[in-house]
């Protein structure tokens, strides 16, 4: 559940969806089997997480998910891949 801005340096509480920017990431999958199914034949549960940046932080930052490192809040200029 989202309760405040994802920026660790900001304590703005989450109140409304129309304020700021909401990010959705699939951060993990069930047991991670190569076949994509669990031993009982059912599809593994996906782990979906939401992160929110307030209006002020969303103008300067973004939220990214890096495999193995997790979720990070980065300045907008650093979030763009190098060409």
Helices and strands as residue ranges (DSSP letters): E 21-29, E 46-53, H 55-58, E 61-66, E 70-75, H 76-79
